Amino acid sequence: MTAYARLELYKYLCTCEPIYCDTDSIITKHDLPVSSKLGELKKEMTIKQGIIIKPKFYALQSVYENEKDKVKIKGVPSKIFANENDKILGIYSKLNYEIFNALMTNNKIEYEKFVKFKESLRRGLDCNSIIETSKVLNLKDTKRVWDIRMNLKFLNDSEPIDMNMLDSDCLKPCIFTQEQIENLCPETLIEND
C-alpha cells in the first residue's frame, strides 16, 4: 500500500467515526464517496450485524441475502471442519457468520493445511504434505485496553495500550493453560437474537 493511499485512508478515518479499519478498509456507519476508479474507495457490503474481536479477527453479515458473509481469522484458512462429524467425514465448511458465532463459545478450530518448507524441517514432516491442525482462538485483545469485557450485544470502545507505560515483565511471552483460555470471558459471550 502506498503512502498516498494511507493518507487518503487517514483523511476518511478523521471524518467518518470508524468502527474498525485495516490497511485497506474502513467500517463506519457513515456513507463515504465511492467510485469504480483504481485507487478510489468501493463499497464492499452493507452490514446487517458483525462481531469484531480484534484486528484481522471478525465476522460481518450482509443486509442482502445474495452477498456472502465476510469472515477473517488471522492464520486460519477460509475452509474448516465445522464440527466433529464433518471432520470424520472429511466435509469442509466455508467460514461464515453462523460458524464464527459458534466459535465464540467453542473457541477451538480444526482444519487441514499444507506443511511449508521451514515447518517441514523444524518438525521432521514431509514438505507439502497435508496435516490436520487445530488452533485455540484467543478472544482477548492484547493490544488495546477495553472499558468493559467483550460483549457481543454492544459496541465497546477501547484505547491503544501505551507500551512505554508497561512494566518490562508484561512484555514477556505468556503461556496459558487450556483452562485459562476457556475462562477468559465466557460469561460475557451472549448469543445474538
Secondary structure, 3 states (H helix, E strand, C coil): CCHHHHHHHHHHHHHCCCCEEECCEEECCCCCCCCCCCCCCCCCCCEEEEEEEECCEEEEEECCCCCCCEEEECCCCCEEECCHHHHHHCCCEECCHHHHHHHCCCCEEEEEEECCHHHHHHHCCCCCCEEEEEEECCCCCCCEEECCCCCCCCCCCEEECCHHHCCHHHHCCCCCCHHHHHCCCHHHCCCCC
